[in-house]
């Protein structure tokens, strides 16, 4: 499931998942909830899986990109993705 929101000209994407695997170098921004992570290198990635549909999706990010993980939703900006 994908939801796009326009925020100050930036396109925010929200993805639903059952499991989330973070790979590469990430730094936890703070100890608050929802969890906020910042990529410390190009190519840091997340892999999202939905178990019932046997579906997996991966995203690679640029350095200093921010993702937010809350419950079973992750949020990130489209412009932060490596293409």
PyMOL Python script that loads the backbone (N, CA, C, O; Angstrom):
from pymol import cmd

cmd.read_pdbstr("""\
ATOM      1  N   UNK A   1       0.848  -1.172   0.000  1.00  0.00           N
ATOM      2  CA  UNK A   1       0.000   0.000   0.000  1.00  0.00           C
ATOM      3  C   UNK A   1       0.890   1.230   0.000  1.00  0.00           C
ATOM      4  O   UNK A   1       1.851   1.304   0.765  1.00  0.00           O
ATOM      5  N   UNK A   2       0.578   2.184  -0.845  1.00  0.00           N
ATOM      6  CA  UNK A   2       1.394   3.378  -0.964  1.00  0.00           C
ATOM      7  C   UNK A   2       0.504   4.603  -0.827  1.00  0.00           C
ATOM      8  O   UNK A   2      -0.554   4.684  -1.450  1.00  0.00           O
ATOM      9  N   UNK A   3       0.935   5.554  -0.012  1.00  0.00           N
ATOM     10  CA  UNK A   3       0.201   6.795   0.179  1.00  0.00           C
ATOM     11  C   UNK A   3       1.176   7.934  -0.066  1.00  0.00           C
ATOM     12  O   UNK A   3       2.246   7.972   0.542  1.00  0.00           O
ATOM     13  N   UNK A   4       0.825   8.856  -0.942  1.00  0.00           N
ATOM     14  CA  UNK A   4       1.676  10.007  -1.213  1.00  0.00           C
ATOM     15  C   UNK A   4       1.043  11.261  -0.636  1.00  0.00           C
ATOM     16  O   UNK A   4      -0.159  11.480  -0.784  1.00  0.00           O
ATOM     17  N   UNK A   5       1.839  12.073   0.013  1.00  0.00           N
ATOM     18  CA  UNK A   5       1.403  13.358   0.538  1.00  0.00           C
ATOM     19  C   UNK A   5       2.342  14.426   0.011  1.00  0.00           C
ATOM     20  O   UNK A   5       3.558  14.230   0.004  1.00  0.00           O
ATOM     21  N   UNK A   6       1.800  15.555  -0.433  1.00  0.00           N
ATOM     22  CA  UNK A   6       2.625  16.674  -0.865  1.00  0.00           C
ATOM     23  C   UNK A   6       2.913  17.549   0.347  1.00  0.00           C
ATOM     24  O   UNK A   6       1.988  18.040   0.994  1.00  0.00           O
ATOM     25  N   UNK A   7       4.185  17.746   0.658  1.00  0.00           N
ATOM     26  CA  UNK A   7       4.590  18.556   1.791  1.00  0.00           C
ATOM     27  C   UNK A   7       5.666  19.525   1.329  1.00  0.00           C
ATOM     28  O   UNK A   7       6.812  19.126   1.124  1.00  0.00           O
ATOM     29  N   UNK A   8       5.311  20.790   1.164  1.00  0.00           N
ATOM     30  CA  UNK A   8       6.244  21.814   0.739  1.00  0.00           C
ATOM     31  C   UNK A   8       6.999  21.400  -0.526  1.00  0.00           C
ATOM     32  O   UNK A   8       8.215  21.572  -0.604  1.00  0.00           O
ATOM     33  N   UNK A   9       6.295  20.865  -1.502  1.00  0.00           N
ATOM     34  CA  UNK A   9       6.907  20.494  -2.772  1.00  0.00           C
ATOM     35  C   UNK A   9       7.661  19.182  -2.738  1.00  0.00           C
ATOM     36  O   UNK A   9       8.201  18.767  -3.763  1.00  0.00           O
ATOM     37  N   UNK A  10       7.716  18.518  -1.601  1.00  0.00           N
ATOM     38  CA  UNK A  10       8.394  17.223  -1.491  1.00  0.00           C
ATOM     39  C   UNK A  10       7.332  16.144  -1.399  1.00  0.00           C
ATOM     40  O   UNK A  10       6.318  16.323  -0.725  1.00  0.00           O
ATOM     41  N   UNK A  11       7.557  15.040  -2.062  1.00  0.00           N
ATOM     42  CA  UNK A  11       6.583  13.957  -2.079  1.00  0.00           C
ATOM     43  C   UNK A  11       6.951  12.933  -1.001  1.00  0.00           C
ATOM     44  O   UNK A  11       7.970  12.250  -1.104  1.00  0.00           O
ATOM     45  N   UNK A  12       6.112  12.834   0.029  1.00  0.00           N
ATOM     46  CA  UNK A  12       6.349  11.888   1.118  1.00  0.00           C
ATOM     47  C   UNK A  12       5.624  10.582   0.804  1.00  0.00           C
ATOM     48  O   UNK A  12       4.461  10.590   0.402  1.00  0.00           O
ATOM     49  N   UNK A  13       6.314   9.473   0.990  1.00  0.00           N
ATOM     50  CA  UNK A  13       5.731   8.162   0.751  1.00  0.00           C
ATOM     51  C   UNK A  13       5.593   7.419   2.066  1.00  0.00           C
ATOM     52  O   UNK A  13       6.491   7.446   2.908  1.00  0.00           O
ATOM     53  N   UNK A  14       4.464   6.757   2.232  1.00  0.00           N
ATOM     54  CA  UNK A  14       4.233   5.905   3.394  1.00  0.00           C
ATOM     55  C   UNK A  14       4.011   4.489   2.890  1.00  0.00           C
ATOM     56  O   UNK A  14       3.194   4.263   1.998  1.00  0.00           O
ATOM     57  N   UNK A  15       4.740   3.533   3.460  1.00  0.00           N
ATOM     58  CA  UNK A  15       4.636   2.131   3.050  1.00  0.00           C
ATOM     59  C   UNK A  15       4.236   1.278   4.243  1.00  0.00           C
ATOM     60  O   UNK A  15       4.747   1.448   5.349  1.00  0.00           O
ATOM     61  N   UNK A  16       3.322   0.366   3.997  1.00  0.00           N
ATOM     62  CA  UNK A  16       2.841  -0.570   5.004  1.00  0.00           C
ATOM     63  C   UNK A  16       3.669  -1.851   4.930  1.00  0.00           C
ATOM     64  O   UNK A  16       4.028  -2.280   3.834  1.00  0.00           O
ATOM     65  N   UNK A  17       3.982  -2.473   6.074  1.00  0.00           N
ATOM     66  CA  UNK A  17       4.797  -3.686   6.067  1.00  0.00           C
ATOM     67  C   UNK A  17       4.496  -4.556   7.277  1.00  0.00           C
ATOM     68  O   UNK A  17       3.936  -4.096   8.273  1.00  0.00           O
ATOM     69  N   UNK A  18       4.885  -5.840   7.169  1.00  0.00           N
ATOM     70  CA  UNK A  18       4.841  -6.759   8.313  1.00  0.00           C
ATOM     71  C   UNK A  18       6.205  -6.822   8.983  1.00  0.00           C
ATOM     72  O   UNK A  18       6.303  -6.805  10.210  1.00  0.00           O
ATOM     73  N   UNK A  19       7.275  -6.896   8.158  1.00  0.00           N
ATOM     74  CA  UNK A  19       8.639  -6.891   8.690  1.00  0.00           C
ATOM     75  C   UNK A  19       9.473  -5.853   7.950  1.00  0.00           C
ATOM     76  O   UNK A  19       9.286  -5.620   6.756  1.00  0.00           O
ATOM     77  N   UNK A  20      10.391  -5.239   8.678  1.00  0.00           N
ATOM     78  CA  UNK A  20      11.268  -4.213   8.112  1.00  0.00           C
ATOM     79  C   UNK A  20      12.708  -4.554   8.480  1.00  0.00           C
ATOM     80  O   UNK A  20      13.029  -4.721   9.657  1.00  0.00           O
ATOM     81  N   UNK A  21      13.575  -4.656   7.473  1.00  0.00           N
ATOM     82  CA  UNK A  21      14.986  -4.947   7.711  1.00  0.00           C
ATOM     83  C   UNK A  21      15.802  -3.756   7.223  1.00  0.00           C
ATOM     84  O   UNK A  21      15.701  -3.353   6.064  1.00  0.00           O
ATOM     85  N   UNK A  22      16.608  -3.198   8.118  1.00  0.00           N
ATOM     86  CA  UNK A  22      17.453  -2.051   7.786  1.00  0.00           C
ATOM     87  C   UNK A  22      18.867  -2.562   7.548  1.00  0.00           C
ATOM     88  O   UNK A  22      19.434  -3.239   8.406  1.00  0.00           O
ATOM     89  N   UNK A  23      19.447  -2.242   6.382  1.00  0.00           N
ATOM     90  CA  UNK A  23      20.813  -2.666   6.075  1.00  0.00           C
ATOM     91  C   UNK A  23      21.648  -1.453   5.699  1.00  0.00           C
ATOM     92  O   UNK A  23      21.118  -0.421   5.290  1.00  0.00           O
ATOM     93  N   UNK A  24      22.942  -1.589   5.840  1.00  0.00           N
ATOM     94  CA  UNK A  24      23.834  -0.466   5.594  1.00  0.00           C
ATOM     95  C   UNK A  24      24.050   0.313   6.882  1.00  0.00           C
ATOM     96  O   UNK A  24      23.777  -0.183   7.975  1.00  0.00           O
ATOM     97  N   UNK A  25      24.538   1.521   6.742  1.00  0.00           N
ATOM     98  CA  UNK A  25      24.844   2.343   7.919  1.00  0.00           C
ATOM     99  C   UNK A  25      23.754   3.375   8.163  1.00  0.00           C
ATOM    100  O   UNK A  25      23.505   4.263   7.347  1.00  0.00           O
ATOM    101  N   UNK A  26      23.119   3.225   9.311  1.00  0.00           N
ATOM    102  CA  UNK A  26      22.068   4.135   9.752  1.00  0.00           C
ATOM    103  C   UNK A  26      22.391   4.614  11.163  1.00  0.00           C
ATOM    104  O   UNK A  26      23.024   3.900  11.941  1.00  0.00           O
ATOM    105  N   UNK A  27      21.954   5.821  11.483  1.00  0.00           N
ATOM    106  CA  UNK A  27      22.128   6.369  12.825  1.00  0.00           C
ATOM    107  C   UNK A  27      20.745   6.698  13.377  1.00  0.00           C
ATOM    108  O   UNK A  27      19.925   7.315  12.698  1.00  0.00           O
ATOM    109  N   UNK A  28      20.499   6.285  14.602  1.00  0.00           N
ATOM    110  CA  UNK A  28      19.228   6.613  15.256  1.00  0.00           C
ATOM    111  C   UNK A  28      19.268   8.089  15.623  1.00  0.00           C
ATOM    112  O   UNK A  28      20.166   8.519  16.347  1.00  0.00           O
ATOM    113  N   UNK A  29      18.310   8.870  15.136  1.00  0.00           N
ATOM    114  CA  UNK A  29      18.318  10.322  15.327  1.00  0.00           C
ATOM    115  C   UNK A  29      18.106  10.707  16.789  1.00  0.00           C
ATOM    116  O   UNK A  29      18.743  11.636  17.285  1.00  0.00           O
ATOM    117  N   UNK A  30      17.220  10.002  17.474  1.00  0.00           N
ATOM    118  CA  UNK A  30      16.948  10.285  18.884  1.00  0.00           C
ATOM    119  C   UNK A  30      16.239   9.078  19.492  1.00  0.00           C
ATOM    120  O   UNK A  30      16.014   8.077  18.812  1.00  0.00           O
ATOM    121  N   UNK A  31      15.897   9.173  20.741  1.00  0.00           N
ATOM    122  CA  UNK A  31      15.247   8.045  21.422  1.00  0.00           C
ATOM    123  C   UNK A  31      13.729   8.146  21.441  1.00  0.00           C
ATOM    124  O   UNK A  31      13.065   7.428  22.188  1.00  0.00           O
ATOM    125  N   UNK A  32      13.187   9.025  20.630  1.00  0.00           N
ATOM    126  CA  UNK A  32      11.742   9.214  20.640  1.00  0.00           C
ATOM    127  C   UNK A  32      11.022   8.132  19.839  1.00  0.00           C
ATOM    128  O   UNK A  32      11.632   7.381  19.079  1.00  0.00           O
ATOM    129  N   UNK A  33       9.728   8.079  20.032  1.00  0.00           N
ATOM    130  CA  UNK A  33       8.869   7.193  19.250  1.00  0.00           C
ATOM    131  C   UNK A  33       7.941   8.107  18.468  1.00  0.00           C
ATOM    132  O   UNK A  33       7.347   8.986  19.092  1.00  0.00           O
ATOM    133  N   UNK A  34       7.765   7.983  17.177  1.00  0.00           N
ATOM    134  CA  UNK A  34       8.267   6.913  16.309  1.00  0.00           C
ATOM    135  C   UNK A  34       9.766   7.020  16.083  1.00  0.00           C
ATOM    136  O   UNK A  34      10.356   8.090  16.232  1.00  0.00           O
ATOM    137  N   UNK A  35      10.367   5.908  15.725  1.00  0.00           N
ATOM    138  CA  UNK A  35      11.810   5.852  15.527  1.00  0.00           C
ATOM    139  C   UNK A  35      12.201   6.565  14.237  1.00  0.00           C
ATOM    140  O   UNK A  35      11.578   6.385  13.190  1.00  0.00           O
ATOM    141  N   UNK A  36      13.248   7.377  14.342  1.00  0.00           N
ATOM    142  CA  UNK A  36      13.732   8.158  13.210  1.00  0.00           C
ATOM    143  C   UNK A  36      15.189   7.783  12.963  1.00  0.00           C
ATOM    144  O   UNK A  36      16.009   7.832  13.880  1.00  0.00           O
ATOM    145  N   UNK A  37      15.512   7.407  11.717  1.00  0.00           N
ATOM    146  CA  UNK A  37      16.862   6.995  11.353  1.00  0.00           C
ATOM    147  C   UNK A  37      17.389   7.879  10.236  1.00  0.00           C
ATOM    148  O   UNK A  37      16.630   8.341   9.384  1.00  0.00           O
ATOM    149  N   UNK A  38      18.714   8.112  10.247  1.00  0.00           N
ATOM    150  CA  UNK A  38      19.379   8.903   9.218  1.00  0.00           C
ATOM    151  C   UNK A  38      20.467   8.047   8.585  1.00  0.00           C
ATOM    152  O   UNK A  38      21.286   7.453   9.286  1.00  0.00           O
ATOM    153  N   UNK A  39      20.471   7.984   7.245  1.00  0.00           N
ATOM    154  CA  UNK A  39      21.478   7.206   6.518  1.00  0.00           C
ATOM    155  C   UNK A  39      22.823   7.919   6.610  1.00  0.00           C
ATOM    156  O   UNK A  39      22.910   9.119   6.348  1.00  0.00           O
ATOM    157  N   UNK A  40      23.872   7.185   6.980  1.00  0.00           N
ATOM    158  CA  UNK A  40      25.199   7.791   7.103  1.00  0.00           C
ATOM    159  C   UNK A  40      26.083   7.491   5.893  1.00  0.00           C
ATOM    160  O   UNK A  40      27.253   7.871   5.867  1.00  0.00           O
ATOM    161  N   UNK A  41      25.517   6.803   4.886  1.00  0.00           N
ATOM    162  CA  UNK A  41      26.254   6.536   3.647  1.00  0.00           C
ATOM    163  C   UNK A  41      25.264   6.333   2.505  1.00  0.00           C
ATOM    164  O   UNK A  41      24.111   5.963   2.727  1.00  0.00           O
ATOM    165  N   UNK A  42      25.729   6.580   1.278  1.00  0.00           N
ATOM    166  CA  UNK A  42      24.914   6.274   0.105  1.00  0.00           C
ATOM    167  C   UNK A  42      24.704   4.773   0.016  1.00  0.00           C
ATOM    168  O   UNK A  42      25.616   3.998   0.306  1.00  0.00           O
ATOM    169  N   UNK A  43      23.518   4.361  -0.380  1.00  0.00           N
ATOM    170  CA  UNK A  43      23.235   2.941  -0.562  1.00  0.00           C
ATOM    171  C   UNK A  43      22.663   2.246   0.653  1.00  0.00           C
ATOM    172  O   UNK A  43      22.347   1.058   0.584  1.00  0.00           O
ATOM    173  N   UNK A  44      22.518   2.954   1.773  1.00  0.00           N
ATOM    174  CA  UNK A  44      21.851   2.350   2.935  1.00  0.00           C
ATOM    175  C   UNK A  44      20.429   2.014   2.501  1.00  0.00           C
ATOM    176  O   UNK A  44      19.813   2.771   1.751  1.00  0.00           O
ATOM    177  N   UNK A  45      19.905   0.883   2.967  1.00  0.00           N
ATOM    178  CA  UNK A  45      18.617   0.448   2.428  1.00  0.00           C
ATOM    179  C   UNK A  45      17.688  -0.104   3.501  1.00  0.00           C
ATOM    180  O   UNK A  45      18.093  -0.404   4.624  1.00  0.00           O
ATOM    181  N   UNK A  46      16.424  -0.225   3.105  1.00  0.00           N
ATOM    182  CA  UNK A  46      15.427  -0.908   3.917  1.00  0.00           C
ATOM    183  C   UNK A  46      14.725  -1.928   3.027  1.00  0.00           C
ATOM    184  O   UNK A  46      14.535  -1.710   1.831  1.00  0.00           O
ATOM    185  N   UNK A  47      14.349  -3.032   3.633  1.00  0.00           N
ATOM    186  CA  UNK A  47      13.600  -4.071   2.926  1.00  0.00           C
ATOM    187  C   UNK A  47      12.303  -4.299   3.684  1.00  0.00           C
ATOM    188  O   UNK A  47      12.312  -4.662   4.860  1.00  0.00           O
ATOM    189  N   UNK A  48      11.193  -4.084   3.002  1.00  0.00           N
ATOM    190  CA  UNK A  48       9.874  -4.212   3.611  1.00  0.00           C
ATOM    191  C   UNK A  48       9.183  -5.447   3.063  1.00  0.00           C
ATOM    192  O   UNK A  48       9.200  -5.684   1.855  1.00  0.00           O
ATOM    193  N   UNK A  49       8.577  -6.233   3.938  1.00  0.00           N
ATOM    194  CA  UNK A  49       7.896  -7.458   3.518  1.00  0.00           C
ATOM    195  C   UNK A  49       6.474  -7.494   4.051  1.00  0.00           C
ATOM    196  O   UNK A  49       6.193  -7.067   5.171  1.00  0.00           O
ATOM    197  N   UNK A  50       5.585  -8.019   3.212  1.00  0.00           N
ATOM    198  CA  UNK A  50       4.213  -8.309   3.615  1.00  0.00           C
ATOM    199  C   UNK A  50       4.055  -9.811   3.524  1.00  0.00           C
ATOM    200  O   UNK A  50       4.140 -10.385   2.438  1.00  0.00           O
ATOM    201  N   UNK A  51       3.825 -10.448   4.654  1.00  0.00           N
ATOM    202  CA  UNK A  51       3.822 -11.908   4.733  1.00  0.00           C
ATOM    203  C   UNK A  51       2.654 -12.557   3.998  1.00  0.00           C
ATOM    204  O   UNK A  51       2.857 -13.524   3.263  1.00  0.00           O
ATOM    205  N   UNK A  52       1.445 -12.051   4.177  1.00  0.00           N
ATOM    206  CA  UNK A  52       0.266 -12.685   3.578  1.00  0.00           C
ATOM    207  C   UNK A  52       0.339 -12.729   2.057  1.00  0.00           C
ATOM    208  O   UNK A  52      -0.089 -13.705   1.441  1.00  0.00           O
ATOM    209  N   UNK A  53       0.872 -11.690   1.460  1.00  0.00           N
ATOM    210  CA  UNK A  53       0.951 -11.629   0.005  1.00  0.00           C
ATOM    211  C   UNK A  53       2.275 -12.100  -0.542  1.00  0.00           C
ATOM    212  O   UNK A  53       2.494 -12.046  -1.752  1.00  0.00           O
ATOM    213  N   UNK A  54       3.182 -12.568   0.333  1.00  0.00           N
ATOM    214  CA  UNK A  54       4.514 -12.997  -0.083  1.00  0.00           C
ATOM    215  C   UNK A  54       5.156 -11.932  -0.974  1.00  0.00           C
ATOM    216  O   UNK A  54       5.599 -12.221  -2.086  1.00  0.00           O
ATOM    217  N   UNK A  55       5.199 -10.690  -0.465  1.00  0.00           N
ATOM    218  CA  UNK A  55       5.654  -9.531  -1.231  1.00  0.00           C
ATOM    219  C   UNK A  55       6.789  -8.841  -0.482  1.00  0.00           C
ATOM    220  O   UNK A  55       6.689  -8.596   0.720  1.00  0.00           O
ATOM    221  N   UNK A  56       7.868  -8.528  -1.198  1.00  0.00           N
ATOM    222  CA  UNK A  56       9.014  -7.831  -0.616  1.00  0.00           C
ATOM    223  C   UNK A  56       9.398  -6.665  -1.516  1.00  0.00           C
ATOM    224  O   UNK A  56       9.380  -6.780  -2.742  1.00  0.00           O
ATOM    225  N   UNK A  57       9.746  -5.541  -0.894  1.00  0.00           N
ATOM    226  CA  UNK A  57      10.130  -4.347  -1.626  1.00  0.00           C
ATOM    227  C   UNK A  57      11.357  -3.750  -0.946  1.00  0.00           C
ATOM    228  O   UNK A  57      11.415  -3.683   0.281  1.00  0.00           O
ATOM    229  N   UNK A  58      12.351  -3.310  -1.745  1.00  0.00           N
ATOM    230  CA  UNK A  58      13.576  -2.723  -1.200  1.00  0.00           C
ATOM    231  C   UNK A  58      13.737  -1.298  -1.707  1.00  0.00           C
ATOM    232  O   UNK A  58      13.348  -0.971  -2.828  1.00  0.00           O
ATOM    233  N   UNK A  59      14.322  -0.453  -0.853  1.00  0.00           N
ATOM    234  CA  UNK A  59      14.585   0.933  -1.208  1.00  0.00           C
ATOM    235  C   UNK A  59      16.005   1.286  -0.774  1.00  0.00           C
ATOM    236  O   UNK A  59      16.411   0.974   0.345  1.00  0.00           O
ATOM    237  N   UNK A  60      16.765   1.941  -1.667  1.00  0.00           N
ATOM    238  CA  UNK A  60      18.121   2.405  -1.360  1.00  0.00           C
ATOM    239  C   UNK A  60      18.095   3.920  -1.249  1.00  0.00           C
ATOM    240  O   UNK A  60      17.436   4.605  -2.032  1.00  0.00           O
ATOM    241  N   UNK A  61      18.832   4.438  -0.251  1.00  0.00           N
ATOM    242  CA  UNK A  61      18.764   5.855   0.058  1.00  0.00           C
ATOM    243  C   UNK A  61      20.109   6.560  -0.099  1.00  0.00           C
ATOM    244  O   UNK A  61      21.173   5.946  -0.022  1.00  0.00           O
ATOM    245  N   UNK A  62      20.022   7.875  -0.322  1.00  0.00           N
ATOM    246  CA  UNK A  62      21.198   8.742  -0.375  1.00  0.00           C
ATOM    247  C   UNK A  62      21.672   9.024   1.052  1.00  0.00           C
ATOM    248  O   UNK A  62      20.936   8.839   2.021  1.00  0.00           O
ATOM    249  N   UNK A  63      22.913   9.473   1.147  1.00  0.00           N
ATOM    250  CA  UNK A  63      23.467   9.860   2.444  1.00  0.00           C
ATOM    251  C   UNK A  63      22.629  10.998   3.040  1.00  0.00           C
ATOM    252  O   UNK A  63      22.161  11.873   2.311  1.00  0.00           O
ATOM    253  N   UNK A  64      22.444  10.984   4.345  1.00  0.00           N
ATOM    254  CA  UNK A  64      21.682  11.972   5.120  1.00  0.00           C
ATOM    255  C   UNK A  64      20.176  11.922   4.880  1.00  0.00           C
ATOM    256  O   UNK A  64      19.463  12.855   5.251  1.00  0.00           O
ATOM    257  N   UNK A  65      19.684  10.851   4.268  1.00  0.00           N
ATOM    258  CA  UNK A  65      18.240  10.664   4.106  1.00  0.00           C
ATOM    259  C   UNK A  65      17.639  10.263   5.450  1.00  0.00           C
ATOM    260  O   UNK A  65      18.301   9.632   6.274  1.00  0.00           O
ATOM    261  N   UNK A  66      16.396  10.630   5.657  1.00  0.00           N
ATOM    262  CA  UNK A  66      15.710  10.317   6.909  1.00  0.00           C
ATOM    263  C   UNK A  66      14.525   9.399   6.641  1.00  0.00           C
ATOM    264  O   UNK A  66      13.752   9.624   5.709  1.00  0.00           O
ATOM    265  N   UNK A  67      14.389   8.365   7.461  1.00  0.00           N
ATOM    266  CA  UNK A  67      13.196   7.521   7.426  1.00  0.00           C
ATOM    267  C   UNK A  67      12.601   7.491   8.828  1.00  0.00           C
ATOM    268  O   UNK A  67      13.313   7.608   9.825  1.00  0.00           O
ATOM    269  N   UNK A  68      11.298   7.334   8.880  1.00  0.00           N
ATOM    270  CA  UNK A  68      10.592   7.221  10.151  1.00  0.00           C
ATOM    271  C   UNK A  68       9.839   5.899  10.142  1.00  0.00           C
ATOM    272  O   UNK A  68       9.121   5.592   9.190  1.00  0.00           O
ATOM    273  N   UNK A  69      10.005   5.120  11.203  1.00  0.00           N
ATOM    274  CA  UNK A  69       9.319   3.837  11.318  1.00  0.00           C
ATOM    275  C   UNK A  69       8.410   3.900  12.539  1.00  0.00           C
ATOM    276  O   UNK A  69       8.872   4.065  13.668  1.00  0.00           O
ATOM    277  N   UNK A  70       7.100   3.764  12.289  1.00  0.00           N
ATOM    278  CA  UNK A  70       6.142   3.761  13.403  1.00  0.00           C
ATOM    279  C   UNK A  70       5.141   2.640  13.181  1.00  0.00           C
ATOM    280  O   UNK A  70       4.502   2.548  12.133  1.00  0.00           O
ATOM    281  N   UNK A  71       5.021   1.796  14.188  1.00  0.00           N
ATOM    282  CA  UNK A  71       4.163   0.611  14.118  1.00  0.00           C
ATOM    283  C   UNK A  71       4.525  -0.203  12.882  1.00  0.00           C
ATOM    284  O   UNK A  71       5.627  -0.747  12.812  1.00  0.00           O
ATOM    285  N   UNK A  72       3.634  -0.300  11.914  1.00  0.00           N
ATOM    286  CA  UNK A  72       3.931  -1.078  10.705  1.00  0.00           C
ATOM    287  C   UNK A  72       3.907  -0.193   9.460  1.00  0.00           C
ATOM    288  O   UNK A  72       3.539  -0.640   8.374  1.00  0.00           O
ATOM    289  N   UNK A  73       4.306   1.073   9.633  1.00  0.00           N
ATOM    290  CA  UNK A  73       4.377   2.027   8.522  1.00  0.00           C
ATOM    291  C   UNK A  73       5.744   2.693   8.537  1.00  0.00           C
ATOM    292  O   UNK A  73       6.248   3.079   9.592  1.00  0.00           O
ATOM    293  N   UNK A  74       6.338   2.823   7.355  1.00  0.00           N
ATOM    294  CA  UNK A  74       7.575   3.587   7.233  1.00  0.00           C
ATOM    295  C   UNK A  74       7.313   4.795   6.340  1.00  0.00           C
ATOM    296  O   UNK A  74       6.564   4.701   5.368  1.00  0.00           O
ATOM    297  N   UNK A  75       7.929   5.925   6.670  1.00  0.00           N
ATOM    298  CA  UNK A  75       7.766   7.157   5.901  1.00  0.00           C
ATOM    299  C   UNK A  75       9.125   7.621   5.411  1.00  0.00           C
ATOM    300  O   UNK A  75      10.115   7.568   6.140  1.00  0.00           O
ATOM    301  N   UNK A  76       9.160   8.078   4.162  1.00  0.00           N
ATOM    302  CA  UNK A  76      10.374   8.653   3.596  1.00  0.00           C
ATOM    303  C   UNK A  76      10.000   9.539   2.424  1.00  0.00           C
ATOM    304  O   UNK A  76       8.869   9.494   1.941  1.00  0.00           O
ATOM    305  N   UNK A  77      10.950  10.346   1.963  1.00  0.00           N
ATOM    306  CA  UNK A  77      10.717  11.235   0.830  1.00  0.00           C
ATOM    307  C   UNK A  77      11.271  10.608  -0.443  1.00  0.00           C
ATOM    308  O   UNK A  77      12.359  10.032  -0.442  1.00  0.00           O
ATOM    309  N   UNK A  78      10.512  10.728  -1.526  1.00  0.00           N
ATOM    310  CA  UNK A  78      10.902  10.161  -2.824  1.00  0.00           C
ATOM    311  C   UNK A  78      12.258  10.692  -3.287  1.00  0.00           C
ATOM    312  O   UNK A  78      13.042   9.952  -3.882  1.00  0.00           O
ATOM    313  N   UNK A  79      12.540  11.970  -3.018  1.00  0.00           N
ATOM    314  CA  UNK A  79      13.792  12.560  -3.518  1.00  0.00           C
ATOM    315  C   UNK A  79      15.029  12.002  -2.800  1.00  0.00           C
ATOM    316  O   UNK A  79      16.153  12.203  -3.260  1.00  0.00           O
ATOM    317  N   UNK A  80      14.827  11.308  -1.683  1.00  0.00           N
ATOM    318  CA  UNK A  80      15.943  10.708  -0.948  1.00  0.00           C
ATOM    319  C   UNK A  80      16.375   9.360  -1.515  1.00  0.00           C
ATOM    320  O   UNK A  80      17.412   8.830  -1.117  1.00  0.00           O
ATOM    321  N   UNK A  81      15.597   8.797  -2.438  1.00  0.00           N
ATOM    322  CA  UNK A  81      15.914   7.481  -3.002  1.00  0.00           C
ATOM    323  C   UNK A  81      17.027   7.561  -4.033  1.00  0.00           C
ATOM    324  O   UNK A  81      17.100   8.514  -4.809  1.00  0.00           O
ATOM    325  N   UNK A  82      17.896   6.552  -4.037  1.00  0.00           N
ATOM    326  CA  UNK A  82      18.894   6.412  -5.097  1.00  0.00           C
ATOM    327  C   UNK A  82      18.206   5.751  -6.278  1.00  0.00           C
ATOM    328  O   UNK A  82      17.517   4.745  -6.109  1.00  0.00           O
ATOM    329  N   UNK A  83      18.379   6.286  -7.437  1.00  0.00           N
ATOM    330  CA  UNK A  83      17.744   5.723  -8.643  1.00  0.00           C
ATOM    331  C   UNK A  83      18.752   4.994  -9.472  1.00  0.00           C
ATOM    332  O   UNK A  83      18.411   4.452 -10.523  1.00  0.00           O
TER     333      UNK A  83
END
""", "prot")
cmd.dss("prot")
cmd.show_as("cartoon", "prot")
cmd.util.cbc("prot")
cmd.orient("prot")
